[in-house]
Amino acid sequence: MMSATNDPKDVRPVAWEQLEEDRPMPLLARRRVIGRQAMISRVTLEKGCFVPTHAHVNEQITCVLEGRLRMRLGAEGDPARREVIVGPGEVLLLPSDVPHDAEALERTVVLDVFSPPSATTGIDRPRA
């Protein structure tokens, strides 16, 4: 993980592969850069990875680089809940507090931008 500082000497390009990788749940790996106003994560979801329904105060922008995600939007049991498939080159804006889940239909790589940044996201929260 890379974090922001106020020292101009700390500003430098870093390859994603040089950042520490964590695995907060099975079939999912991520690397993150956390700034003061936003956070970006490069997330790899192996086929079949399922992120259960959750919501967060952060606005989330999901950019699919490779693969396809099935995302369900809205609370479970809500008749307005709907499903979208997001593929390579597509972007999905998830407003604050919108319940959603995600399933990797194939090996998928996404860039997730969160604002405000957070040390935890839906995949870091304990499961019931």
Secondary structure, DSSP 8 states (H G I E B T S, - for coil): -EE--S-GGG-----GGGS--EEEETTEEEEEEE-SS-EEEEEEE-TT-EEEEE--SSEEEEEEEES-EEEEES-TT-TT-EEEEE-TT-EEEE-TT--EEEEESSSEEEEEEEES--S--TTTS---
